[in-house]
């Protein structure tokens, strides 16, 4: 018996109608002046001269791009209902103010891009609702300090970019909630001192970029809690000396240090400290050959590796000369004192001999 399989001709028509209906519904839900793709999973509002976050964004939106517009602030509840959002792009706007509760509805967000805005500070509840965020970009804003609990709830964050801001101070422990952070970018800021506690509890941090700040001092325990650090960028700062113990406190299997383009004062102390650092197996100064002297004047522009063997020799020679001079002076003083003593003794002896008395026999 031959069995023939036949498809009901009504089914393709119904499927076609359903797809058309879905496309029409997606188009109707798409915010005005935006474009929607993949059934509104991707909503593109880039370069549309928008001054606020669009309304009626589909609840199923997976990626929302509102970059390169004219937004000046993010009010609380701007993204209400976007439970499916994974990526939100707000870069290249004029945002200077983020209100309380601005992102609290984005409970599944993984990537938030706020680069190239005018943000001056982060509100205390900035991280509320962002427990699943993996990457936060805040580069090239006007942030002057990182304070309080603004980053406390970013417990899943792996990368934080704060480059190109005006940061000159950070509260101790401000990153304490970022236990899974692997990359922290703070380059091109205005930091002066790395204090003990700045990087407290960042035990998963692998790369710390601090290039091109004004750092002139690193406190001894400032890097002590970084148990996974593999790269520390400190080039382009104001360091003139280093302390061996500061880097020895980084207890890792291997940490690569970038220390060039600092105003190093090349003396015997610096040579000793670098000698100790280079002798530690897990510390690697990748750009040691590019470290140049800024002082003293006679060594300006010289490579440290070219003169390091002479720094302590010169100092030792100076010490020997000074010691020799002191010894000669002391010996000369002793000789002169001895001569004076003898002269005084002879004079006293002669003075004790009176005139000859013929009656004395």
Steps between C-alpha positions, in 0.01 A plus 500: 500500500642840406460766761511857383587781737319817423532835674192697560527798264352719772806455729756693286250779459446518876875496569557775246225706656648447848847613391352804326299582811810471720696728269218753492470489882874546536488798264211652691684459832821656372559846651456794269822612330664165577552185294420151625650173382461131580145541630608802707773313681739766370375859523722751320451863603854612418554851357131599509540836682310361800489705820356226724475123522226392254170381637322178405817297458391137448528290814685230309784730394835328539725784379420872514730754334432867581854615432603832341184693590428807713396344831598718796369289788362157585189529723402225741296223338615583145534131415200365687377167360818413306558174685648331193764765426857373494681796335422872532714757318484864611843617386564828320216697657506803731394322815610691809246371752387150589200499731429256779356171372601567139605140428323299770266330249784352294535193719649279224725763341852379417657796319445872571685757288509859630825608330555857381240685701522776763427300812652672805408251771320172556198495734517278806248254356654498151557123513154406628351235273828438316603184684551310173699767320825365351647812339459868589651772284529849649806625312544862390257664738551772765508281810723655768472241776366152571318503831262311723298200392442596137666177372413272790242278326703418189574155635532335155703775333812382318615819322477863616632781280544839670774627269521861387315658792613760757526258793736630767364312801333171586344385825675208663309181428290660227554188284433253783183360341674410173626158603501367141664800334783397269590823319504851648597794278585826678752640252501866393365632829643725775585259779795610716531234772403132507384450857469186708146370451430649157488154343373308800335163423580503128637148527401405144657806336742402225575832326529842668565789261619821669699649213522879453389619842690724743600218734812590701451271799378144555434404860657173608177298531311663212541195274511233769151355446544441124549124504436438128672803344690418181540853356565830678533806277668800666676661205460873439467603866712712739696222670862585584565209737344165583487287811581134460251393769215669312532256211609206713158513666343394167484127567433349156652236276616773265439875469619713207589860591503798260703783654649703213443873436529607863744768628738253663777632725789271414705444814630206698171462690305461175753251371468293818119500491484398134768239564278344766190515281680337207623221726147392597383216279135603477567869417585598143582859399409470132627847400814517716704580190284808436535649849701823473648741754362847562742581782777578578561737212810324370297181448196663337372281218731209577354152520498360854622163373807674353604673822358287779828313558684831545257673735609324817865492385503877479330526836746254653792697356357818646457332838856370484635844412305656784607225738864536391483876547355457846767246591781724376353790694471289816854366465633849437315624807647215708855574374460870568363426845792270574751762386335764711504264797872435461578869463299575810678223692844616396418856593373389839821298559722791410303736718539266799886522485600805710843692485810311622574553875871445580417426868297200396718196503 
